[in-house]
Amino acid sequence: MKVKRIYAVNFRNYKECCLEITSMVNIFYGQNAQGKTNLLEAMFYAAFGMSHRTAQEDDMQRLDTNQLAVGINFEDLHGVNDVKIKRQQLDGKNKKELFLNDVKVRPKEHYGTLNMVMFSPEDLQLIKGEPALRRRFFDMQISQTDKAYYDLLIKYNRILQQRNRLLKDIRDNNASIELLLTWDQEFVLTAARIAVKRLAALQKLKNIAKDIYAALTGELETLTVFYELKANNGKLLYPDEAICWEDFYRSKLFERRQVDILRGSTGIGPHRDDLLFKVNDRILKAFGSQGQQRSAALALKLAQLEYVRQEIDEFPVLLLDDVMSELDDQRRCQLLKFIDGKVQTFITVNDKALIPDLSGNAYFRIIEGRIAEG
C-alpha cells in the first residue's frame, strides 16, 4: 500500500494542509510541539476512525472551530482509493461521517480499507506494560485483515456491557438470576469465536516474531509467545490447542457466577486475556533486560507488518512516531533494513540526520503546523 496524498482541515494545530507523497520513506522533522505527531495522528485517524493518543475526539479538533476533516488518497493492489472522515457540530451535537471514495460508509466498512501499523514510544511498553496494551495491539492486527473479527469484537463488547449491567442489577436490586442465561449463551458463542481466531492468528504471529527476534539478536536468543486466559482471581490458564471453547466458557461462567455477581463484572473472557513472552524460556516481563524487552517490542511490530503482508499480499503503511531516538544504533539499523524499499514509511524525528538515505527519502520540515518540503 502507498499513500499518495494526505489532507487535513482543523486537525490539532493544522488549519489546512494538503501534502502530495511520492516517496517510500518520508521524514517529518522539526522541534518539539510543532505538529509532527499530529500529522501521523491524522493519518491514523483517517485509516481507523480513532486516535492512537486519545479517546476524546474533541481533543483533535482545532480550537474555536466547529468541524474537522482528514483524508488519505492511497493505492493498493486493487487500485486507487480515498478514505475520509468528517466531524462537525450540528444542533449542538457532534456528527461523525466516514467516506470511502466519496460514498458514506459504516465504521466496519471503513476499518481495514487502508492498512497501517503505528510504532510509537508507548509501544516499547508492549512487553512490560498493561495487558490492555497487548490486547489492543493484537486485536488491531487481526481486525485489519479480518472484518468478521472486527464485527465479533463489537458484538462481544456490547454483550459484555449488558451482562455486567445485569450482574450489578442482580446484586443490587435482586433481579432474577435466570435473566443471565440468555446473555451467557450469547457470551459463550461470541467469546469462543474470538478465541479461535486469536489462537489461529497467534500461531502465525509468533513464528514470524521468533524469526525476526532471532535476526535482531544474531541468532543467540529465542522469543516465544503464549496466550494467557486470565481470571480475576489471578489464576492463569494456558489453553490447549484442541480445547472446545464453547464448553470452556460455559463451564467457567457457571463456576464463577456468584463471584461475578458479587463483583458486578465478568471475570473471564477475551477482554481479560493476555500475551506472555519468553526469551530462552525466561519470562521477559519479569527477567528480561531493557534491551531484550525493546528488541521483542520491535520484533512484534515488524512481525505485525509481515503478518498483514501475508494476509493481504502487500505491506501496510508504517508510521514511526519518535521511536528512532528511543532505539540504539543496532536496533535502528535493523528496523531501517527491514523497511528499505519494501514498506512505505512515515517517520517523525527532531534531527533528520538520524535517518540515512533509503530509497530516495523525502524530507518535510514542520513548523507550527506548516509543512515545507526539503
Helices and strands as residue ranges (DSSP letters): E 2-11, E 14-20, E 25-29, H 36-48, G 57-60, E 67-76, E 79-90, E 93-100, E 103-105, H 107-110, E 116-119, G 121-125, H 131-145, H 147-173, G 177-179, H 180-216, E 223-230, E 236-237, H 245-255, H 257-263, E 274-279, E 282-283, H 284-287, H 290-312, E 317-321, G 324-326, H 329-339, E 345-349, G 352-354, E 362-367, E 370-373
